[in-house]
Amino acid sequence: MRMTSLATLGFLLLCCMAFAIHASDPGYMKFRDPQQPLSKRIRDLMNRMTLEEKIGQMVQLDRSAATAEIMRDYSIGSLLSGGGSVPRLQATPQEWIDMVNDFQKGSLSSRLGIPMIYGIDAVHGQNNVYKATIFPHNVGLGATRDPDLVRRIGAATALEVRATGINYAFAPCIAVCRDPRWGRCFESYSEDPKIVKLMTEIIPGLQGDIPSDLPKGIPYVAGRDKVAACAKHYVGDGGTTRGINENNTVIDRHGLMSIHMPAYNDAIIKGVSTVMVSYSSWNGLKMHANRDLVTNFLKGTLKFRGFVISDWQGIDRITTPEHANYSYSVLAGVNAGIDMFMLPFNHTDFIDILTDFVERKIVPMSRIDDAVRRILRVKFTMGLFEKPMADQTFIDKLGSQAHRDLAREAVRKSLVLLKNGENADGAALPLPKNAARILVAGTHANNLGYQCGGWTIAWQGLSGNNNTVGTTILNGISATVHSDTEIIFSENPSMDYVKASNVSYAIVVVGEQPYAETQGDSLNLTISEPGPSTITNVCAAVKCVVVLVSGRPVTVGPYLPQVDALVAAWLPGTEGQGVADVLFGDYGFTGRLPRTWFKTVDQLPMNFGDEQYDPLFPLGFGLTTEPVGSS
């Protein structure tokens, strides 16, 4: 007992000495001491901050509008690379790291040296970056029904984001797309909220597994090989009228909560660091101005303790026309509960307006403190105050073979077989590898940009094979068939050409051209020209397999009788070899539709469970095949 008391007394004495040393050190700042509890570090730092420094933390700028001096002088909280915003075309990971570090040095040279956080739309891999692994878009991952796969993709994406010195990914999109006419439907895992919930497993892949004792709502990032994630777009973005991007979601509260909200609850349980607000409205009220859903429900009922971020110029679009009354937009967005504002260009207007509102007590200081506390909580959790600078640790992970193999696996599992001959005895797939001569046709057969889709290198995506590195579907076919097999490739052959070619069979790869957001909104959902004529010319002349490369179901009913087999390949990304793996039977078809496939667009919106449900192929449909040679 005496020895225990002496030991305790000695420990307390050491603690007192350490405290005395710290207290006597004029350079000691509690917020910089990693031994201090998180809450004390945040409180100490906030007590030292001026109003200007706090509001600066609420600002996110695009890299193109920032300098190291701006980061220092305004205490800017965050930077981002918007779609296609890069140090230079085909920049190397080292160039990305150097750019991020230059900005970070500016932040660290400010009065309090608060590090910035750098965000990027890594929505299917580190997709802005040359030579990165591009995974299938979310609609394809939804077809896999494989949360473990998605988790591994999240972990690989985190490594490739870190390879470029970046620590924050604007992913995952957990929209529940209820109408394929929406131009962002490929960013949604499914029309079914249960499938979308399943795919929130990407969050522990990106951020790491949360500790078992972590209270609900606390953000968590496990280490330097992980990144802060962002659940988006809160809430109801996938339910807008006629699928019009940024439009109005007309639904009662029960419908909103049962269809569009469940995945957010799961994301928060898994420790998601940030939530991005949707451009869309709910029953006429812009989400960027919806205090009830942002403050009361997300922060209150769901107990979310990370920070809420606006979308790109999100508060500008509260008014129509956008930016018509910016002071009102700032006030509405701040009072709704948004913590960080993706402005992304003009920081001085925002800072001046919000400063004036606080000084005139129109915006309470408590609202500013809530925002800054949340932002700092994420930054401290990420370890930015201890290790703010990017390093070269993960450079070799960008586009690594292991990640490309993972993407190829994802492609294989995402493919959905919609038709395979007229009956089991007449199955067209799998295809024989040893045919004497085969035809590969279609605009999407040898176009890496098309098979990656939007949000790849550029915001709207690109055409061609020189914008990044990968394997086209044609490349994959060439690598799979027998060395003696002759492959004839023609994008849009005439029927006479096909007949004269004397081929055993043809593979036609067609679909949609790349798009993103509003540019992808479509009322007709047709295959891009000359795809329909390619199908007709080829399939009328020879046995044919049609592979559709698209971000959603498209109109196929008129062509279905002509084709021997039909495959939905979605937007597979850079690893086109995965398509050939399954076409030729090295692996079987296992994917299932993540969305209802309509007969005509007049039926839309049409979702599983609707009273009037008469699809061409229902949610969950998918024919299967066995690998060649399997028992």
C-alpha positions in Angstrom: 0.0 0.0 0.0 2.8 2.4 1.0 4.7 1.6 -2.2 1.6 2.2 -4.3 1.1 5.5 -2.7 4.7 6.5 -3.3 4.4 5.5 -6.9 1.2 7.5 -7.3 2.8 10.5 -5.6 5.8 10.3 -7.9 3.6 10.2 -11.0 1.7 13.2 -9.9 4.9 15.0 -9.1 6.2 14.3 -12.7 2.9 15.6 -14.1 3.2 18.8 -12.1 6.7 19.3 -13.2 5.8 18.8 -16.8 2.9 21.2 -16.5 5.2 23.7 -14.8 7.7 23.4 -17.6 5.0 23.9 -20.2 3.5 26.8 -18.3 6.9 28.5 -18.0 7.6 28.0 -21.7 6.4 31.2 -23.5 6.3 29.3 -26.8 4.1 26.5 -25.5 0.7 26.2 -27.2 -1.6 23.6 -25.9 -3.2 23.1 -29.3 0.2 22.0 -30.7 0.6 19.3 -28.0 -0.5 15.9 -29.3 -0.6 14.6 -25.7 -3.5 16.9 -24.9 -7.1 15.7 -25.4 -8.7 16.7 -28.7 -11.3 18.9 -27.1 -8.7 20.9 -25.2 -6.6 21.4 -28.3 -9.6 22.7 -30.3 -10.6 25.0 -27.4 -7.1 26.4 -26.9 -6.7 27.1 -30.6 -10.1 28.7 -31.0 -9.5 31.0 -28.0 -6.4 32.3 -29.8 -8.2 32.9 -33.1 -9.5 36.2 -34.3 -12.9 36.5 -36.1 -11.0 37.0 -39.4 -9.0 33.8 -38.9 -12.1 31.9 -38.0 -14.0 33.0 -41.1 -10.9 32.2 -43.2 -11.1 28.6 -42.0 -14.6 28.4 -43.5 -13.3 29.2 -47.0 -12.4 26.7 -49.7 -10.8 28.0 -52.8 -9.8 26.3 -56.1 -6.1 26.0 -56.5 -6.3 28.3 -59.5 -7.5 31.2 -57.4 -5.0 30.7 -54.5 -1.4 31.7 -53.8 0.7 30.9 -50.8 0.3 34.5 -49.7 -3.5 34.3 -49.8 -3.3 31.1 -47.7 -1.2 33.0 -45.2 -2.9 36.4 -45.1 -6.5 35.1 -45.0 -6.0 31.9 -43.0 -7.8 30.0 -45.7 -9.1 26.7 -44.4 -9.0 24.5 -47.6 -8.2 24.3 -51.2 -9.5 22.0 -53.9 -8.9 20.9 -57.5 -12.1 21.1 -59.4 -12.6 18.8 -62.3 -9.6 19.3 -64.6 -7.9 21.8 -62.3 -4.3 20.5 -62.4 -0.7 21.8 -61.9 -0.3 21.0 -65.6 -1.5 18.5 -68.1 -0.2 15.0 -67.4 1.5 16.3 -64.2 3.5 13.8 -62.2 2.7 12.8 -58.6 5.8 14.8 -57.5 4.5 17.9 -59.2 1.2 17.5 -57.4 3.0 17.0 -54.1 5.2 20.1 -54.7 2.1 22.2 -55.5 0.2 21.1 -52.4 3.2 21.7 -50.2 3.8 25.2 -51.6 0.3 26.1 -50.6 0.6 24.4 -47.2 3.8 26.4 -46.5 1.7 29.5 -47.0 -0.8 28.2 -44.4 1.9 27.3 -41.9 3.4 30.7 -42.2 0.2 32.4 -41.0 0.0 33.8 -37.4 -1.2 30.5 -35.9 0.1 28.2 -38.6 -3.2 26.3 -39.0 -2.7 23.7 -41.8 -5.1 23.6 -44.8 -6.9 20.6 -46.1 -6.8 19.8 -49.8 -9.8 18.2 -51.5 -10.4 16.6 -54.9 -13.2 14.8 -56.7 -11.7 11.3 -56.5 -15.0 9.7 -57.4 -13.7 6.6 -59.2 -10.1 6.5 -58.3 -7.8 9.6 -58.3 -9.5 10.4 -61.6 -8.0 13.9 -62.2 -4.5 12.6 -62.4 -2.6 11.2 -65.3 -1.7 7.5 -65.0 -4.0 6.9 -62.0 -6.1 3.8 -61.8 -9.7 4.6 -62.9 -12.2 2.2 -61.3 -15.7 1.6 -62.7 -18.1 4.4 -61.9 -20.5 3.8 -59.0 -23.4 2.4 -61.1 -21.1 -0.4 -62.1 -20.0 -1.1 -58.5 -23.7 -1.2 -57.5 -24.0 -4.1 -60.0 -21.4 -6.1 -58.1 -23.4 -6.1 -54.8 -19.9 -6.6 -53.3 -19.2 -4.3 -50.3 -15.8 -5.9 -49.6 -14.8 -5.0 -53.2 -15.9 -1.4 -52.7 -14.1 -1.2 -49.4 -10.8 -2.4 -51.1 -11.4 0.2 -53.9 -11.8 2.9 -51.2 -8.4 1.8 -49.7 -6.7 1.8 -53.1 -8.2 5.2 -53.9 -7.0 6.6 -50.7 -3.4 5.5 -51.5 -3.6 7.0 -55.0 -4.9 10.3 -53.6 -2.1 10.4 -51.0 0.3 9.6 -53.8 -0.4 13.1 -55.1 -0.1 14.8 -51.7 -3.8 15.2 -51.3 -5.7 14.2 -48.1 -9.4 14.8 -48.8 -11.7 13.1 -51.3 -15.1 14.3 -52.3 -16.5 10.8 -52.2 -18.6 8.7 -52.0 -21.7 9.9 -53.8 -24.5 8.2 -52.0 -27.3 9.6 -54.1 -30.2 7.3 -54.8 -30.9 7.9 -58.4 -34.6 7.4 -59.1 -34.6 8.6 -62.7 -31.9 7.7 -65.2 -32.6 10.9 -67.1 -30.4 12.6 -64.4 -26.9 13.4 -65.7 -25.3 12.2 -62.5 -27.0 8.8 -62.4 -23.7 7.0 -63.0 -22.5 8.5 -59.8 -25.2 6.6 -57.9 -24.8 3.0 -56.8 -28.5 2.2 -57.3 -32.1 3.2 -57.3 -32.5 0.9 -54.2 -31.5 2.6 -50.9 -30.6 -0.8 -49.5 -27.9 -1.2 -52.1 -26.6 2.3 -51.6 -26.4 1.7 -47.9 -24.4 -1.5 -48.6 -21.9 0.5 -50.6 -21.1 2.9 -47.8 -18.5 0.3 -47.0 -16.2 2.4 -49.2 -15.9 4.9 -46.3 -13.8 2.7 -44.0 -11.8 1.9 -47.1 -11.1 5.5 -47.6 -10.8 6.5 -44.0 -10.0 3.3 -42.0 -12.0 1.4 -39.5 -13.4 3.4 -36.6 -12.4 2.4 -33.1 -15.2 0.4 -31.4 -15.5 3.0 -28.6 -15.9 6.0 -30.9 -19.2 7.8 -30.3 -21.6 8.0 -33.3 -20.9 11.0 -35.5 -17.3 11.7 -34.6 -15.1 11.9 -37.8 -12.2 9.5 -38.1 -9.2 9.1 -40.3 -6.9 6.2 -39.4 -3.5 7.5 -40.7 -1.4 8.9 -43.5 -2.4 6.2 -45.9 -6.1 7.3 -45.5 -8.0 10.4 -46.5 -11.0 12.3 -45.2 -14.1 11.2 -47.1 -17.2 13.2 -48.0 -20.8 11.8 -48.2 -22.7 13.6 -50.9 -25.0 15.3 -52.0 -27.2 15.9 -48.9 -30.0 15.1 -49.5 -32.4 14.0 -52.2 -30.2 14.9 -55.2 -31.2 11.7 -57.0 -34.9 12.3 -56.8 -35.4 15.5 -58.8 -38.4 16.0 -61.1 -37.7 14.3 -64.5 -34.1 13.8 -63.4 -33.2 17.4 -64.0 -29.9 18.2 -62.3 -30.0 20.6 -59.4 -33.8 20.6 -59.6 -36.6 20.1 -57.1 -37.2 16.8 -55.3 -40.9 16.6 -54.6 -41.5 14.0 -51.9 -43.0 13.9 -48.4 -40.8 13.6 -45.4 -41.4 9.9 -45.0 -40.3 9.3 -48.6 -37.2 11.5 -48.1 -36.3 9.6 -44.9 -36.9 6.1 -46.3 -35.3 6.5 -49.7 -32.7 9.2 -49.7 -31.6 9.5 -46.0 -30.6 5.9 -44.9 -27.1 5.9 -46.4 -26.3 9.1 -44.6 -27.0 7.5 -41.3 -24.7 4.6 -42.2 -22.0 7.0 -43.4 -22.1 8.8 -40.1 -22.0 5.6 -38.1 -18.8 4.7 -40.1 -17.2 8.0 -39.1 -17.4 10.0 -42.4 -15.5 13.2 -41.9 -17.6 15.6 -44.1 -21.0 15.9 -45.8 -21.5 17.9 -48.9 -24.9 19.7 -49.4 -26.8 19.2 -52.6 -27.6 21.9 -55.2 -31.2 20.5 -55.4 -34.2 21.6 -53.5 -36.6 19.6 -51.3 -40.2 20.7 -52.0 -39.1 24.1 -53.2 -36.5 24.9 -50.5 -32.9 24.9 -51.6 -30.8 22.4 -49.6 -28.1 25.0 -49.2 -30.6 27.1 -47.2 -32.4 24.2 -45.4 -31.7 24.7 -41.7 -34.1 22.0 -40.6 -32.3 19.3 -42.6 -28.7 20.5 -42.2 -28.6 21.8 -38.6 -31.6 20.1 -36.9 -31.5 16.7 -38.6 -28.0 16.1 -39.8 -26.1 17.7 -36.9 -28.8 17.2 -34.3 -30.8 14.0 -34.9 -28.0 12.1 -36.7 -25.3 13.5 -34.4 -22.9 14.3 -37.2 -19.8 16.0 -35.7 -17.7 16.5 -38.8 -18.1 19.5 -41.1 -20.7 20.3 -43.7 -19.4 21.7 -46.9 -21.2 23.4 -49.7 -21.0 22.3 -53.3 -19.1 24.3 -55.9 -20.6 27.9 -55.8 -23.5 26.2 -54.0 -24.6 29.3 -52.1 -24.5 31.4 -55.3 -27.3 29.1 -56.6 -29.6 29.7 -53.7 -30.9 32.6 -55.8 -32.2 32.6 -59.4 -30.4 33.9 -61.3 -27.4 32.7 -59.4 -25.3 35.2 -57.4 -28.2 37.7 -57.8 -28.1 38.5 -54.1 -24.9 37.2 -52.7 -25.3 38.8 -49.2 -28.6 36.9 -48.8 -27.0 33.7 -50.1 -24.1 34.0 -47.6 -26.6 34.6 -44.7 -28.9 31.7 -45.8 -26.0 29.2 -46.2 -24.3 30.1 -42.9 -27.6 30.0 -41.0 -28.6 26.7 -42.6 -25.5 25.2 -40.9 -23.0 24.9 -43.7 -19.5 25.1 -42.2 -17.1 25.3 -45.1 -17.9 27.1 -48.4 -16.6 26.0 -51.7 -16.6 29.5 -53.1 -14.3 28.6 -55.1 -12.8 31.8 -56.6 -13.7 35.0 -54.7 -12.8 34.8 -51.0 -12.8 38.5 -50.2 -16.5 39.1 -50.9 -17.5 36.1 -48.7 -15.2 37.1 -45.9 -16.2 40.8 -45.9 -20.0 40.0 -46.0 -19.8 37.4 -43.3 -17.6 39.5 -41.1 -20.1 42.4 -41.4 -23.0 40.0 -40.4 -21.2 38.8 -37.3 -20.1 42.3 -36.2 -23.7 43.5 -36.6 -24.9 40.4 -34.7 -27.0 39.2 -37.6 -25.0 36.0 -37.5 -24.3 34.9 -33.9 -20.7 34.1 -33.0 -21.9 30.7 -31.8 -22.6 29.8 -35.4 -19.1 30.7 -36.5 -17.6 28.8 -33.6 -19.7 25.7 -34.4 -18.3 25.8 -38.0 -14.7 26.3 -37.0 -14.8 23.7 -34.2 -16.0 21.1 -36.7 -13.4 22.0 -39.3 -10.6 21.9 -36.7 -11.9 18.6 -35.3 -11.4 17.0 -38.7 -7.9 18.6 -39.2 -6.7 17.4 -35.7 -8.2 13.9 -36.3 -6.3 13.7 -39.6 -3.0 14.5 -37.8 -2.4 17.6 -39.9 -1.0 19.6 -37.0 1.7 17.0 -36.5 2.4 16.2 -40.1 1.0 18.9 -42.4 3.3 18.3 -45.4 2.8 15.8 -48.1 5.6 13.4 -48.8 6.8 10.9 -51.4 5.8 7.8 -49.4 3.0 6.7 -51.6 4.1 7.9 -55.1 4.6 4.3 -56.3 0.9 3.5 -55.5 -0.4 5.7 -58.3 -1.6 3.4 -61.1 0.1 0.4 -59.4 -0.3 -3.0 -60.9 -2.1 -4.2 -57.7 -4.6 -1.4 -58.1 -5.1 -2.1 -61.8 -5.7 -5.7 -61.0 -8.3 -4.7 -58.4 -10.0 -2.4 -61.0 -10.0 -5.3 -63.5 -11.7 -7.5 -60.9 -14.3 -4.8 -60.4 -15.0 -4.6 -64.1 -15.5 -8.4 -64.3 -17.9 -8.3 -61.4 -19.9 -5.3 -62.7 -20.8 -6.7 -66.1 -24.5 -7.6 -66.4 -25.6 -10.1 -69.0 -29.0 -9.0 -70.3 -29.4 -11.5 -73.2 -27.5 -14.6 -74.2 -29.1 -16.3 -77.2 -32.7 -17.2 -77.5 -32.4 -20.1 -75.0 -29.8 -22.0 -73.0 -29.0 -24.3 -75.9 -28.3 -21.3 -78.2 -26.1 -19.3 -75.8 -23.8 -16.9 -77.6 -21.5 -16.4 -74.6 -18.8 -17.2 -73.6 -17.1 -16.7 -77.0 -14.5 -19.1 -78.4 -11.0 -17.7 -78.3 -9.8 -19.7 -81.3 -11.9 -18.4 -84.1 -10.1 -17.8 -87.4 -11.3 -14.2 -87.8 -13.5 -11.9 -85.7 -14.8 -8.4 -86.1 -14.7 -5.8 -83.4 -16.8 -2.7 -84.2 -18.2 0.4 -82.5 -17.1 3.8 -81.3 -16.4 2.6 -77.8 -14.3 -0.4 -78.6 -11.0 1.4 -78.8 -11.6 4.6 -76.9 -10.2 4.8 -73.3 -11.9 8.2 -72.7 -15.3 6.8 -73.6 -15.0 3.8 -71.4 -14.0 5.9 -68.4 -16.8 8.5 -68.8 -17.1 11.9 -67.1 -15.0 12.9 -64.2 -11.9 11.5 -65.9 -8.9 13.8 -66.4 -11.4 16.6 -67.3 -14.7 17.3 -65.6 -16.8 16.3 -68.7 -14.4 13.4 -69.6 -12.5 13.1 -72.9 -12.3 11.1 -76.0 -9.3 9.1 -77.1 -6.4 7.0 -75.8 -3.7 9.6 -75.1 -5.2 11.4 -72.1 -4.2 8.7 -69.5 -2.9 5.1 -69.4 -5.1 2.0 -69.5 -6.4 -0.9 -71.6 -9.2 -0.4 -74.1 -11.8 -3.2 -74.6 -10.2 -3.8 -78.0 -6.8 -4.2 -76.4 -8.3 -6.6 -73.9 -9.9 -8.7 -76.7 -6.6 -8.8 -78.6 -4.7 -10.0 -75.5 -7.3 -12.7 -74.8 -8.0 -14.5 -78.1 -5.7 -17.1 -79.6 -2.5 -15.7 -81.3 -3.7 -17.1 -84.6 -7.0 -15.3 -84.5 -7.2 -12.4 -86.8 -9.0 -9.3 -85.4 -10.6 -6.9 -87.9 -11.5 -3.5 -86.3 -13.9 -1.1 -87.9 -15.7 1.6 -85.9 -18.8 1.8 -88.1 -18.7 -0.8 -90.9 -21.3 -1.1 -93.6 -23.4 -4.3 -93.9 -21.6 -5.2 -97.1 -18.2 -4.9 -95.4 -19.3 -7.2 -92.6 -20.7 -9.8 -95.0 -17.5 -9.7 -97.1 -15.3 -10.0 -94.0 -16.0 -13.7 -93.5 -15.8 -13.5 -89.7 -17.0 -16.1 -87.2 -18.6 -13.5 -85.0 -18.6 -9.8 -84.1 -18.3 -7.8 -80.9 -20.0 -4.4 -81.1 -19.0 -1.9 -78.4 -21.2 1.2 -78.4 -22.9 3.5 -75.8 -22.9 7.1 -74.5 -20.3 9.7 -75.0 -18.8 11.1 -71.7 -20.7 13.7 -69.7 -21.0 15.0 -66.2 -23.7 16.8 -64.2 -26.2 18.9 -66.2 -24.6 18.2 -69.5 -25.6 14.6 -69.0 -29.3 15.3 -68.5 -31.2 13.4 -71.2 -34.9 13.1 -72.1 -34.4 10.4 -74.7 -31.6 8.2 -73.3 -30.4 6.9 -76.7 -27.2 5.2 -77.8 -24.9 7.8 -79.3 -24.6 7.9 -83.0 -23.5 6.0 -85.0 -24.0 3.2 -82.5 -27.5 2.2 -83.7 -26.5 1.9 -87.3 -23.4 -0.1 -86.3 -25.6 -2.5 -84.4 -27.9 -2.9 -87.4 -25.2 -3.2 -90.0 -23.2 -5.8 -88.0 -25.9 -7.8 -86.3 -27.9 -8.3 -89.5 -24.9 -9.9 -91.1 -23.2 -12.0 -88.5 -23.5 -13.5 -85.0 -22.9 -10.5 -82.7 -22.4 -9.6 -79.1 -23.2 -6.0 -78.2 -21.4 -4.4 -75.2 -23.0 -1.2 -74.0 -20.7 1.4 -72.4 -23.1 3.8 -70.6 -23.7 5.4 -67.3 -27.3 4.2 -67.1 -29.9 2.1 -69.0 -30.5 3.4 -72.5 -33.1 2.5 -75.1 -32.3 -1.0 -76.4 -35.7 -2.5 -77.1 -35.6 -1.9 -80.9 -32.2 -3.6 -81.3 -32.8 -6.5 -78.9 -34.2 -9.0 -81.6 -31.1 -8.3 -83.7 -28.4 -9.1 -81.2 -27.4 -12.6 -80.0 -26.0 -11.3 -76.7 -26.3 -8.0 -74.8 -23.9 -6.9 -72.0 -24.2 -3.8 -69.8 -20.6 -2.8 -69.1 -21.5 0.6 -67.5 -18.4 2.9 -67.4 -15.6 0.4 -66.7 -12.6 2.7 -66.4 -9.1 2.1 -67.5 -9.0 -1.7 -67.2 -10.9 -2.9 -70.3 -9.2 -6.3 -70.0 -11.9 -7.1 -67.4 -14.6 -7.0 -70.2 -12.7 -9.6 -72.3 -12.1 -11.8 -69.2 -15.8 -12.4 -69.0 -16.7 -12.3 -72.7 -14.4 -15.2 -73.4 -15.2 -17.3 -70.3 -12.1 -16.9 -68.1 -14.7 -15.7 -65.5 -18.5 -16.0 -65.4 -21.0 -13.3 -65.5 -22.3 -12.5 -62.0 -23.4 -8.8 -62.1 -27.0 -7.8 -61.4 -28.8 -4.7 -62.5 -28.5 -1.9 -59.9 -31.3 -0.1 -61.7 -34.5 -0.9 -63.5 -34.1 -1.1 -67.3 -37.0 0.6 -68.9 -38.8 -0.3 -72.2 -39.4 3.3 -73.2 -38.5 6.6 -71.6 -42.3 7.4 -71.4 -42.3 5.0 -68.4 -39.9 7.1 -66.4 -39.5 7.5 -63.5 -40.0 3.8 -62.8 -38.5 2.1 -59.8 -38.8 -1.3 -58.2 -41.8 -1.4 -56.0 -43.9 1.0 -58.1 -47.5 0.1 -58.7 -46.9 0.5 -62.5 -43.8 -1.6 -62.9 -43.4 -3.1 -66.4 -39.6 -3.0 -67.2 -37.6 -4.5 -70.0 -35.3 -5.9 -67.3 -36.2 -5.5 -63.6 -33.9 -4.4 -60.8 -31.6 -7.3 -59.9 -31.8 -9.0 -63.3 -28.7 -10.6 -64.6 -28.0 -13.8 -66.5 -25.1 -15.9 -65.3 -22.5 -18.0 -67.0 -19.9 -20.4 -65.7 -16.2 -20.0 -66.4 -15.0 -22.1 -69.3 -13.6 -25.4 -68.0 -15.3 -25.1 -64.6 -17.3 -28.0 -63.3 
